[in-house]
Amino acid sequence: MAKFIMLLALAGTFGTLSACANNEPEEVVIIEPEPISTEPTYTGKYK
């Protein structure tokens, strides 16, 4: 039983290390959102 637990722990450790071994950097894409509405413009007097 102890050998089975050690084998299971070894497999878990190996799986964790292989999952964390991804050395490729992630690409970060930043997109600025477009304004929802346009800003009001001054047209003179009240309309």
Secondary structure in CASP SS format (residue, H / E / C, confidence):
PFRMAT SS
TARGET T0000
AUTHOR 0000-0000-0000
METHOD secondary structure of the structure
MODEL  1
M C 1.00
A H 1.00
K H 1.00
F H 1.00
I H 1.00
M H 1.00
L H 1.00
L H 1.00
A H 1.00
L H 1.00
A H 1.00
G H 1.00
T H 1.00
F H 1.00
G H 1.00
T H 1.00
L H 1.00
S H 1.00
A H 1.00
C C 1.00
A C 1.00
N C 1.00
N C 1.00
E C 1.00
P C 1.00
E C 1.00
E C 1.00
V C 1.00
V C 1.00
I C 1.00
I C 1.00
E C 1.00
P C 1.00
E C 1.00
P C 1.00
I C 1.00
S C 1.00
T C 1.00
E C 1.00
P C 1.00
T C 1.00
Y C 1.00
T C 1.00
G C 1.00
K C 1.00
Y C 1.00
K C 1.00
END
